[in-house]
């Protein structure tokens, strides 16, 4: 994934469509200088479809299995090119 931004905001998700619906709008609103990523930890809900439809500007990293918090982020960050990484939980409201 190639980008010209310096900052990546990476959110790990697993079956968290409701959290994404609730909290992602504030992340998008207050992070115009960052490339946003959602690393999906093999969700079985419709999180990925929701993201593709509602937030096409967000890069989705689809992980093949739910490896948990640390493994999920480690796998995702291997696919992020920006030099600055912000790991943000999916239940954070940004202001």
C-alpha positions as CSV (number, residue, x, y, z in Angstrom):
1,X,0.0,0.0,0.0
2,X,1.7,3.2,-1.2
3,X,0.9,6.5,0.4
4,X,2.3,10.0,0.6
5,X,1.2,10.6,4.2
6,X,3.6,10.4,7.2
7,X,1.1,9.1,9.8
8,X,-0.8,5.9,9.9
9,X,-3.7,5.3,12.2
10,X,-4.3,1.6,12.6
11,X,-7.4,0.2,14.2
12,X,-7.6,-3.5,14.9
13,X,-11.1,-4.9,14.5
14,X,-12.7,-8.2,15.2
15,X,-16.5,-8.4,14.8
16,X,-16.7,-4.8,15.8
17,X,-19.1,-3.3,13.2
18,X,-21.1,-1.6,16.0
19,X,-18.0,0.0,17.5
20,X,-16.8,1.1,14.0
21,X,-20.2,2.7,13.3
22,X,-20.1,4.5,16.7
23,X,-16.5,5.7,16.9
24,X,-15.0,5.7,13.4
25,X,-16.7,8.9,12.3
26,X,-14.7,10.9,14.9
27,X,-11.5,9.3,13.8
28,X,-12.1,10.2,10.2
29,X,-13.2,13.7,11.1
30,X,-10.1,14.5,13.2
31,X,-7.4,12.7,11.3
32,X,-7.2,14.3,7.8
33,X,-3.4,14.2,7.9
34,X,-3.2,10.5,8.5
35,X,-3.8,7.4,6.4
36,X,-6.4,5.3,8.1
37,X,-6.2,1.6,8.2
38,X,-8.5,-1.0,9.7
39,X,-6.8,-4.3,10.3
40,X,-9.6,-6.9,10.3
41,X,-8.8,-9.9,12.5
42,X,-10.9,-12.4,10.4
43,X,-14.3,-11.0,11.4
44,X,-17.4,-13.1,10.8
45,X,-19.8,-10.1,11.0
46,X,-20.2,-7.6,8.1
47,X,-17.5,-5.2,9.4
48,X,-15.5,-5.4,6.1
49,X,-18.6,-4.8,3.9
50,X,-19.5,-1.8,6.1
51,X,-16.1,-0.3,5.8
52,X,-15.9,-0.9,2.0
53,X,-19.3,0.7,1.5
54,X,-19.2,3.6,4.0
55,X,-15.5,4.4,4.2
56,X,-13.8,3.6,0.8
57,X,-10.9,6.0,1.8
58,X,-9.9,3.7,4.6
59,X,-7.4,0.9,3.8
60,X,-8.5,-2.5,4.9
61,X,-6.0,-5.1,5.9
62,X,-7.7,-8.4,6.0
63,X,-5.9,-10.9,8.2
64,X,-6.5,-14.6,7.5
65,X,-7.1,-15.6,11.1
66,X,-7.9,-14.0,14.5
67,X,-4.5,-14.0,16.0
68,X,-5.5,-11.7,18.9
69,X,-4.3,-8.2,19.8
70,X,-0.5,-8.5,19.5
71,X,-0.3,-10.8,16.5
72,X,-3.0,-8.9,14.7
73,X,-1.2,-5.6,15.0
74,X,2.2,-7.1,14.2
75,X,0.8,-8.6,11.0
76,X,-1.0,-5.4,10.1
77,X,2.0,-3.2,10.7
78,X,4.1,-5.2,8.2
79,X,1.7,-3.8,5.5
80,X,1.8,-0.2,6.6
81,X,4.4,2.1,4.9
82,X,4.0,5.3,6.9
83,X,6.9,6.0,9.3
84,X,4.7,7.0,12.2
85,X,2.1,4.5,13.5
86,X,-0.8,5.2,15.8
87,X,-2.4,2.1,17.2
88,X,-6.0,3.1,18.2
89,X,-8.5,0.9,19.8
90,X,-11.8,0.6,18.0
91,X,-13.8,2.0,21.0
92,X,-12.0,5.4,21.2
93,X,-13.8,8.6,20.4
94,X,-11.4,11.1,19.0
95,X,-11.9,14.8,19.7
